[in-house]
Each structure stands twice: as C-alpha cells, then as structure tokens.
Amino acid sequence: MQAAAAATANTNIDPAVREFLGRRMKMLIDGKWVDSVSGKTFQTIDPSTEESLAEIPDGNAEDVDRAVRAARRAFESGPWASMSASERGRAIWKLADLIEQHAEEFAQLETLDNGKPLSVARAADIPLVVDHFRYYAGWATKVEGETIPVSAPGMLAYTLREPVGVVGQIIPWNFPLLMLAWKLGAALACGNTVVLKPAEQTPLSALRFGELLDDAGIPPGVVNIVTGFGETAGAPIVDHPGIDKIAFTGSTEVGKSIMSAASKTLKRVSLELGGKSPNIVFADADLDEAAAGAAAAIYFNHGQCCCAGSRLFIEQKAYDKVMPKLIEYSEKISLGPGMDPATQMGPLVSSEQFTRVTGFLTAGQKEGATVATGGGRPSRFDKGYFVAPTVFTDVRPDMKVVREEIFGPVVCAIPFKDPEDVVRAGNETTYGLAAAVWTRDIGKAHRAARLLKAGTVWINCYNQFDAAAPFGGYKQSGFGREMGKAALDLYTQIKTVWVNTGA
Ligand code: ADP
C-alpha cells in the first residue's frame, strides 16, 4: 500500500517498477528469496517525498550465516566450482545484457531510492554498470599465472591465480548498482562466491538485480544478497569466520572499524573510503572549462561522491573570473525530485545525510566562512532532503568544512598566490582519493600529477571513470584498486607450484 502511494506521487513510473515495488521484498540466499530469520523489516524511503517505497527484510547475523554457508557450498562444489572460465565469462556477459534490457527499470529504481535525477541514472549509472560487467566478462578467461625462472636445477616453478573464496562485499548508497557492479564484476570473473550487503538506504536495485542471476546462468549460492543495517547485517559479515575477504566502500570511520574487526579472523580487506579532493585551477587554464568543471566536480551526484572536488583552489589572478561563473552555475542548477525531467540535482539520500550536511553548513558559518551562494534547503521545498548547491569562501585550512568530508553539494573556494605551493596545500589532508588540475601548461600539469598524493589525478577534466581504469585511494582513502586489471589482485591469491622434472 505504502509503496503504491509513494509511486503515485511521482510521474512516469515504469509499470515493471510499479509491479516490483508492490511485491513483498525478500533477501536472496542460496538462489531462494527468503524473509529475514527475525521476520523484521525496515522501510526504504524516497528522499524526494520522504515516503516509504518498500518494506525490506532486516537481516541479522543468522541471515548472514545462512548466506555464508550457501556461498561456501557454491564455492567448494557444484556447478560454479566446475564451470570453465569461458562459461563464467559468458554468464557475466549475459548478466550485462539482461541489465541493459531492463535499463529503464534500474534507472528508475536508482532515482526513486537514491534521489538522483533520472537523466543521470539513465546516462551514467546504468550504462557504466553494463560496461563494467562486460569488461570483467572478458577477464574471466585471462586470469593467468606465470612460469618462474627459478635457479634450482631440474625444478619447474609456476604460479596459479586462484580465487580467494567467499567474499563479503559491503556497499554504499551513492551509486547503488554501480558499486555493486564494481564489487561483483571482478569477484565473479575470478571465480569467487559472494555475500553482498547493499546500503540500507538503497537496497532496491540490488534486489531487482538478484532476480536476473538465474537467467544469466549464475548458479544458486554464488551471489547472496543480505539486506539490513551496518551494525546488524554488515558487522556479522566482517566477523564471520567463513568469509575469506571483505571488500568495503563507505566512510573512513566505518572502514577503520572494519579493518580492526577483520583482523580477528585475519581476513583480506580492501577499502575504498572518503575523500576531500583538491581541484586546482591555475590562471593559465581555459577558465570557462575550469569553472564548468569545478561545478561538475562538486555537484555531480549532489556531492555524494567520495572523489567530489570539495576543495577548489583557484589561482588569485583568475579568482574573480572563475568565481562568478561558479556561482552562476550553482544558482542555475535546477533542484527537484529525480523523476522530474527538468531536475538536474535531486535531494540528498536520507534525513541523516540532510542533518549531517546542513550541520556542516552551520559549522562553517560559525567558524567564520562566508556562504557565497546556497546554504541550506530552499524555502520552496517543504519536504524532501534538498540542499542548494553551496559555495563557501573566506575559509581557513583549520576549518571543519575544509578538513572533513561533507558528502554533499558544498565546495570551499580557496584562492592561492604561489603556484609552486598549491600542491602542498592540496595534499594537506588525511585523504588521498582524487585530485584535479586545470592548466594549459602541459609540464605543470604532469608535475602536479606526480606530486599530488591521490589515487586518481584528472588533468583538465573531472569524474572520468572507465571499467578499465583503476580507482582507489592513497592515505586514509583506503587501499586496493577496483576496476581495470588491478582489481584481479583483490579477488585472487597466488599459489606457487614446484615440480621436480628430474632433469
Ligand atoms: P555512510 O556514512 O555514507 O552511510 P557507511 O560507511 O556508514 O556510509 O556505510 C556504507 C556501508 O557500510 C553500508 O552498507 C552500511 O550499512 C555498512 N556499514 C555501516 N557500519 C558498518 C559496520 N560497523 N560494519 C559493517 N558494515 C557497516
């Protein structure tokens, strides 16, 4: 009932999405759709209406245990364990085809659950998901070992790259299906089995995705989807002795607790965490492009990106040219429900995020920063977690808004005089996920790229992603690289085999 009511509050909902939302949601364990053992549920909310979209099973340690046992069985024996690499690759490719066939449904589910504009979910999230699975479908047949030129006479040594085993994957809410794809693509290509927990704010697309696995030819138990909260469903995944590796994307704070908890069973861990990325505009850049790029760097996905360009360094000589353009972009962005075709920016994902981000807006002003534009929820909205694109000026490096990850559409503009010193200032953060420079001087651009302590550096662009290009953090932004060939390292372990050839 609630789901139907929420759905009618929006326009143009695909009939398949309406039908999906009307169903009783279950978790996927061992190829079967099941209720949580406790029978408890929680609601997932449309952040533009604050109304419930669906009741979701509230998984706990018992559900996780069932999922881990299923994943272990599927890993050790049965069709997945005996599937050839080429069959595995074909199944992953089929999964990509099926997602593509249902692209509109997935885009709408992302918009309803997360709040992002439908145009963005259609143009970015879902095509990237499809590409990602296709890319890793290709890798399934290319996970190769090596022959090692050992010195002992008569000995042949070679390596096998074997799957790690049962992988626990815990994902965030900012790109729900894309984060699922980043985690699952490489894990499946390498032959692992998985217990995946979507974020409690955005479980819908993962549950719809689970319905495609069987048609793709992925056997029961290979991908198990447990819904629930971090402490009650996420932590048991990290603690479970039957899990061999944890892959986590989320906040640095939770990443630290996961690393510590995983040490008890000495699980492998890969972490993709927060950021406070410096975006550096030199005076010799194409300033029109740089201003547009600076707006996109912070406002894409409402600033709910771990790599958001949230510290904007502008060379003093160009400050008065870039700032008016940035403010104009900020004020022109059309804020509204994601399902409205005119919307360029939707609401934040949840009331917690709304409180958190607006708390930063208050803290920034208390510390003496100036709000050049934006600053809170525009008065025309009486519900929905909307926050206007916000630019802070007059900031100091010690301010909370400059140091801490806000994870909202809030940028700190920082003028700089000394082009030699700005990279040092950019690196002055505990994070190291991404950075960007805007300049026409190719030497300066490459020098900065070498000096910036970040896992990704963009030159005269921002937020470029490709399934083939590794992504991950330096410093407290985590470790391990997702995407590209590098992700195979996360999901394989190396076995060295020695053979006495008798020679
Ligand atoms: P955010 O603060 O952006 O919501 P979190 O890091 O809290 O991000 O959450 C990211 C994911 O981690 C979610 O799926 C969440 O449920 C999960 N999570 C949160 N706390 C824990 C925890 N203690 N152990 C395991 N998973 C957790």
Boltz pocket constraint, residues with backbone or C-beta under 6 A from the ligand:
constraints:
  - pocket:
      binder: B
      contacts: [[A, 170], [A, 171], [A, 172], [A, 173], [A, 197], [A, 198], [A, 199], [A, 200], [A, 228], [A, 229], [A, 230], [A, 231], [A, 233], [A, 234], [A, 235], [A, 238], [A, 249], [A, 250], [A, 251], [A, 252], [A, 254], [A, 255], [A, 257], [A, 258]]
      max_distance: 6.0
